[in-house]
Amino acid sequence: MLVSSSGLSKVKDSVKEKIFFGNEPTSELIAILTVYFVQGILKLARLAVSFFLKDELGLTPAQVSVLLGIVVLPWIIKPLYGFISDGLPIFGYRRRPYLVLSGILGVISWVSLATIVHTPIAATLAIALGSLSVAVSDVIVDSLVVERARSESQAEAGSLQSLTWGTTALGGLITAYFSGMLLEHFTTRTVFWITALFPLIVSAVASLISESPVSKNTSEDGHSNFESIKHQLRQLRAAISQKAILLPTVFLFLWQATPTAESAFFFFTTNELHFEPEFLGRVSLVTSVAALVGIWIFQRFLKTVPFRVIFGWSILLSSALGMTMLLLVTHANRALGIDDHWFSLGDSLILTVMGQIAYMPVLVLAARLCPKGIEATLFALLMSVTNLAGLVSHQLGAGLMYLLGITATNFDSLWLLVIITNLSTLLPLLFINWLPAADSQTETPTTPTLQPASTKSREQSFLPEFMSKLMVRRPESEPVE
């Protein structure tokens, strides 16, 4: 019995160290990881949404691009959800009810897409509701992660962040291939029905969150929350007024706001090249793995490279590699004896690795810009700025598709769109000096005369959200989550 108990203890310790990265696998941690896992699993409907908009609603590439830009709005105002959950507890709780609510919103979104959505406006509202559902749940679990990390060492806090993002990545990897395979056997609305089951899991695990009711003295507590919010707003205003923060932020916005051709490429690969959903799912799986490879390359070899150098070369190489899509658009790859499928698969792999390497410095720079005391709040604001840039990117792309006459069947000008979108990414190089110089990028900006405020759960890590969707232009349709 002693040997058995000792062996069981060793197994538990091994699971804790190797699977949970040293974190105690409590019921609350399991609940948190489940929410992150569901965020990855929801990518199951990514291709279904794209085919639904194209085939069942009959939208053009420009219209799809406009729609995908609009549904990113819930992510742009994501920091607001943290303030709301802190200041407006439901039935005395700040976390559990919002998780339950987010799950319900997700179910309504996917069930609506599976049943009553028959117009572009209804589709926009339903997809935006699903986007809101994920954004709210992400805010809540991010806040829980930060609360746990406060009582742990720096190393343990880092392992917890890695664990949460890894869980989301695992969910995405599992569903990447099935997102296409299911469409070979079921309709898009059936896939929506299947997807509608997963938000219910978020609502179900909410009961596992350890949370005490807020103080009965609601007036005093409300006043404290209001003063905390006012203090943070003053800190944010002081921070963004500094050129050391403002100019790099504008640079990131300009780079991410350049037009995208994603929607046009989805129509081209399905209508012109006749790629089947199963193959697109295979491409999604390969690019998901490639993104992880890109992250590893950056962490292993490039994380100490100065910002101006890494951004400059990343922009140049991304633009140059993006031009290889001209071979596919003009069918020149066939003259070289390369099949469309193999060319698309290989090109997507290379572009994704490069795209992830190019985007990783965005996260690093955003984190480096944040002064002490408002680190997470300002980081969240910076991430919202990049989401806003994503919206602008889709709208500019839609405008170009309309002007060039690119439709669901006419791709005569797609080569020109490829050239314009790739060359436009070079424009931010004119402002490369707005980024921190090599001798100053290790310094963190400060907010004089301001002391750290008690931000409670508003201090959130937004890493999982942004690591899971690349903003670099790729020939792959990825509906905004």
Secondary structure, 3 states (H helix, E strand, C coil): CHHHHHHHHHHHHHHHHHCCCCCCCCHHHHHHHHHHHHHHHHHHHHHHHHHHHHHHCCCCHHHHHHHHHHCCHHHHCHHHHHHHHHHCCECCECCHHHHHHHHHHHHHHHHHHHHCCCCHHHHHHHHHHHHHHHHHHHHHHHHHHHHHHHCCCHHHHHHHHHHHHHHHHHHHHHHHHHHHHHHHCCCHHHHHHHHCHHHHHHHHHHHHCCCCCCCCCHHHHHHHHHHHHHHHHHHHHHHHCCHHHHHHHHHHHHHHCCCCCHHHHHHHHHHHCCCCHHHHHHHHHHHHHHHHHHHHHHHHHHCCCCHHHHHHHHHHHHHHHHCCHHHHHCCHHHHCCCCHHHHHHHHHHHHHHHHHHHHHHHHHHHHHHCCCCCHHHHHHHHHHHHHHHHHHHHHHHHHHHHHCCCCCCCCCCHHHHHHHHHHHCCHHHHHHHHCCCCCCCCCCCCCCCCCCCCCHHHCCCCHHHHHCCCCCCCCCCCCCC
